[in-house]
């Protein structure tokens, strides 16, 4: 159905090149594609992982008449969000849509975000295309990060979540972390860790997890009192949130000042509770954080330190007990800096 609806859209554009004077038929054709495919779990387009023909949708987002028509633009962005879930599509889309996409983000941020749905879908497209390193570079080079940071401060929770998801996706790449941190993303994201929305908290803590892989970001997070909210999230009713919070604390605990604060805030107990859970990501990150926090008391990292080696084995055993299957085979990796995956496709 997804491919057939795209075909109908192409036929409409070929048959009515004057669509700009009569946009309602185009809007209806786009809405049909969106309705059939917006739910990623049941999307016919996503189930067929072959690449799609993209020329028409690329032409639409760049058209001035679309940029000025919020209803039409919203449907074009939703269609791009759907199409960019697929690897083949997003690798081809990036170079062709980044300029227009960034223009939308800047316009929304500059006008006080009068159309939060439009801004949110633009952020969703960024989230998806930035699964690819090349597109992260394009978004940074074309000025796409500052408006995303600005949108984090808007009051609409869905928009906050979408903007934080885009930031998380960008920060999955090493070069994205430093760039985003230098543009002030950390103080914009940290307040969202206490949001009443689980989706906002999930995206925000995922972004902090990724950003905290960068050494300077660790100091920024600590100075802005971000450790306390992360410790609180270790008890969140979501394995994803707990895992990202534990991963962020694992990264932060590589710095001595942060390590001391993490211990003082009582993080070791909820981190230990995560070891006995069933979420692998949360278990591994919790083990790494505990090793970083308590490790200095166990002496140096070397082959002759039997006490430290025994402690690593104990952590691995705790994970094994929690999972009731398998074990961590490379305990030496537990103390290293980690990042999470990009958020799930928008």
C-alpha positions in Angstrom: 0.0 0.0 0.0 2.8 2.4 0.9 4.4 2.1 -2.6 1.0 2.4 -4.3 0.3 5.6 -2.5 3.6 7.0 -3.4 2.9 6.1 -7.0 -0.4 7.9 -6.8 1.4 11.0 -5.5 3.8 10.9 -8.4 0.9 10.5 -10.9 -0.8 13.5 -9.3 2.2 15.7 -9.6 2.8 14.6 -13.2 -0.8 15.1 -14.2 -1.2 18.5 -12.4 2.0 20.5 -12.6 -0.1 23.5 -11.5 -0.8 21.9 -8.1 0.4 25.1 -6.4 -2.8 26.8 -7.4 -4.8 23.9 -6.1 -3.0 22.4 -3.2 -5.9 20.4 -1.6 -5.5 17.3 -3.9 -1.8 17.2 -3.1 -2.6 17.6 0.6 -5.1 14.7 0.4 -2.6 12.4 -1.4 0.1 13.1 1.2 -2.3 12.5 4.0 -3.3 9.1 2.6 0.4 8.1 2.6 0.9 9.4 6.2 -2.3 7.7 7.5 -1.2 4.3 6.1 2.4 4.6 7.4 2.7 6.8 10.4 2.7 3.9 12.9 6.1 2.3 12.3 4.9 -1.1 13.6 2.3 -1.4 10.9 3.8 0.7 8.1 3.7 -1.0 4.7 6.4 1.3 3.5 8.8 0.4 6.4 8.0 -3.3 6.0 9.4 -3.1 2.5 13.0 -2.1 3.1 13.7 -1.3 -0.6 14.5 2.3 -1.3 11.8 4.6 -2.6 11.7 7.1 -5.4 12.4 10.4 -3.7 12.5 13.1 -6.4 9.0 14.3 -5.9 9.1 14.6 -2.1 12.5 16.3 -2.3 11.0 18.8 -4.8 8.1 19.5 -2.5 9.9 20.4 0.6 12.1 22.9 -1.3 9.1 24.5 -3.0 8.4 28.1 -1.6 4.7 27.5 -1.8 5.0 24.4 0.4 7.2 26.3 2.9 4.5 28.9 3.2 1.6 26.5 3.6 1.8 25.0 7.1 -0.8 22.3 6.5 0.9 21.1 3.4 4.4 21.5 4.9 3.3 19.4 7.9 2.3 16.5 5.6 5.5 16.7 3.6 7.5 16.5 6.8 5.5 13.6 8.1 6.1 11.8 4.7 9.8 12.5 5.0 9.8 11.2 8.5 8.3 8.0 7.3 10.6 7.6 4.3 13.7 8.4 6.4 13.1 5.4 8.6 14.7 3.3 5.9 18.5 3.2 5.5 18.6 3.4 1.7 16.2 6.4 1.8 17.9 8.5 4.5 21.4 8.0 3.0 20.1 9.6 -0.2 17.8 12.2 1.3 20.3 14.0 3.5 22.1 16.2 0.9 18.8 17.1 -0.8 16.6 18.2 2.1 19.0 19.6 4.7 18.8 23.2 3.5 15.0 23.2 3.4 14.8 21.3 6.7 17.1 23.7 8.5 15.2 26.6 7.1 12.0 25.3 8.6 13.7 24.8 12.0 15.1 28.3 12.0 11.8 29.9 11.0 9.9 28.1 13.8 12.6 29.0 16.4 12.7 32.6 15.3 9.0 33.2 15.4 8.4 31.7 18.9 7.3 28.4 17.4 3.9 29.3 16.2 3.5 25.9 14.6 4.8 23.4 17.1 3.5 20.4 15.1 5.6 21.6 12.1 8.7 22.2 14.2 8.2 18.8 15.9 8.0 16.9 12.6 11.1 18.7 11.3 12.9 17.6 14.4 11.7 14.0 13.8 13.2 14.1 10.3 16.5 15.2 11.8 16.3 12.4 14.3 15.9 9.8 11.6 18.4 11.1 9.0 21.0 11.6 11.7 21.3 7.8 12.1 23.9 8.4 9.4 27.2 10.1 10.2 27.2 12.0 6.9 23.9 13.6 7.6 25.0 14.6 11.1 27.8 16.5 9.5 25.4 18.2 7.1 23.0 19.3 9.8 25.9 20.8 11.8 27.4 22.5 8.7 24.1 24.0 7.7 23.2 25.5 11.1 20.6 22.9 12.2 21.7 22.5 15.8 20.9 26.1 17.2 17.2 26.0 16.4 16.9 22.5 17.9 18.5 23.7 21.1 16.0 26.6 21.1 13.1 24.3 20.6 14.0 22.3 23.7 12.9 25.4 25.7 9.4 25.5 24.2 6.5 24.5 26.5 4.9 21.8 24.3 6.1 18.4 25.7 5.8 16.6 22.3 8.0 19.2 20.7 10.5 19.0 23.6 10.7 15.2 23.1 11.2 15.5 19.4 13.9 18.1 19.7 15.7 16.1 22.4 15.4 13.0 20.2 17.1 14.9 17.4 19.9 16.0 19.8 20.3 12.4 21.0 20.6 11.2 17.5 23.2 13.8 16.6 25.2 13.1 19.7 25.5 9.4 18.9 28.4 10.5 16.7 31.5 11.7 18.4 31.8 14.9 16.4 28.2 15.7 17.2 28.8 15.7 21.0 31.4 18.4 21.2 29.5 20.5 18.6 26.2 20.3 20.5 27.8 20.9 23.9 29.5 24.1 22.6 26.2 25.4 21.4 24.6 25.2 24.9 22.5 22.0 24.6 23.4 20.7 28.1 21.7 23.5 30.1 18.7 23.2 27.7 18.4 19.5 28.1 19.0 19.1 31.9 15.7 20.6 33.0 13.8 18.1 30.9 15.2 15.2 33.1 12.4 16.2 35.5 9.6 16.5 33.0 6.2 15.0 33.9 6.3 13.3 30.4 8.0 9.9 30.3 8.7 10.4 26.6 10.5 13.7 27.3 12.5 12.2 30.1 13.4 9.2 27.9 14.7 11.4 25.1 16.4 13.9 27.4 18.3 11.3 29.5 19.3 9.5 26.2 20.7 12.8 25.0 22.6 13.4 28.2 23.9 9.8 28.1 25.4 10.4 24.7 26.7 13.9 25.4 28.4 12.7 28.6 30.8 10.5 26.6 32.7 13.8 25.9 35.1 14.8 28.7 34.2 18.5 28.9 30.5 17.7 28.9 31.0 15.8 32.2 32.2 18.9 33.9 29.4 21.0 32.5 26.8 18.5 33.6 28.3 18.4 37.2 28.5 22.2 37.4 24.9 22.6 36.3 23.8 20.1 39.0 22.8 17.4 36.6 23.9 14.4 38.7 21.1 14.5 41.2 18.3 14.2 38.5 20.2 11.4 36.9 20.4 9.5 40.2 16.7 10.0 40.7 16.0 8.5 37.2 17.7 5.2 38.3 14.3 4.4 39.9 12.2 5.4 37.0 9.4 3.0 35.8 11.2 2.5 32.5 14.2 0.2 31.8 15.2 2.5 29.0 15.3 5.5 31.2 17.2 3.6 34.0 19.7 2.3 31.5 20.4 5.7 30.0 20.7 7.3 33.5 23.1 4.5 34.6 25.1 5.0 31.3 25.4 8.7 31.9 26.5 8.1 35.5 29.0 5.6 34.2 30.5 8.3 32.0 30.4 11.0 34.7 32.0 8.7 37.3 35.2 8.8 35.2 35.8 12.3 36.7 36.8 12.3 40.4 34.6 15.2 41.5 31.5 13.7 39.8 32.4 10.3 41.2 32.4 11.7 44.8 29.0 13.4 44.2 27.5 10.2 42.8 28.6 8.3 45.8 27.3 11.0 48.2 23.9 11.0 46.5 23.5 7.3 47.3 23.6 6.0 43.7 25.3 2.7 44.4 22.2 1.1 45.9 19.8 1.8 42.9 22.7 0.9 40.6 23.0 -2.4 42.4 19.3 -3.0 42.0 19.7 -2.6 38.2 22.3 -5.4 38.2 19.6 -7.8 39.1 17.1 -6.6 36.5 16.5 -8.1 33.0 17.5 -5.2 30.8 21.0 -5.8 29.5 21.9 -2.2 28.7 20.9 -1.1 32.1 22.8 -3.9 33.7 26.0 -3.3 31.9 25.9 0.5 32.4 25.1 0.0 36.1 28.0 -2.4 36.5 30.3 0.1 34.8 29.1 2.9 37.0 29.6 0.9 40.2 33.1 -0.1 39.1 34.0 3.5 38.4 32.6 4.7 41.7 34.0 2.0 43.9 37.0 1.0 41.8 39.5 3.6 43.1 39.2 2.0 46.5 40.3 -1.3 45.0 43.6 -0.2 43.7 45.1 0.2 40.3 43.9 -1.4 37.1 46.5 -4.1 36.4 46.7 -7.9 36.0 48.2 -8.3 39.4 45.3 -6.7 41.3 43.4 -9.7 42.5 40.9 -7.7 44.5 39.8 -5.6 41.5 39.6 -8.7 39.3 37.4 -10.4 41.9 35.1 -7.4 42.1 34.7 -7.5 38.3 33.8 -11.1 38.4 31.3 -10.4 41.2 29.6 -7.7 39.0 29.5 -10.2 36.1 27.9 -12.8 38.3 25.3 -10.4 39.5 24.3 -9.6 35.9 24.2 -13.3 35.2 21.9 -13.9 38.1 19.6 -11.0 37.1 19.3 -12.3 33.5 19.2 -16.0 34.3 21.1 -16.5 31.2 24.6 -15.6 29.8 27.2 -13.4 31.4 29.4 -10.4 30.6 32.5 -11.9 29.0 34.5 -8.7 28.8 34.4 -7.2 32.2 37.4 -5.0 31.4 35.2 -2.8 29.2 32.8 -1.9 32.1 34.7 1.2 33.2 34.9 2.7 29.7 32.9 5.7 28.5 29.7 4.6 26.7 27.0 6.1 24.6 23.5 4.8 23.9 22.0 4.0 20.5 20.1 6.8 18.7 16.4 6.9 19.8 13.9 4.7 18.1 12.8 6.0 14.7 10.3 8.8 14.9 
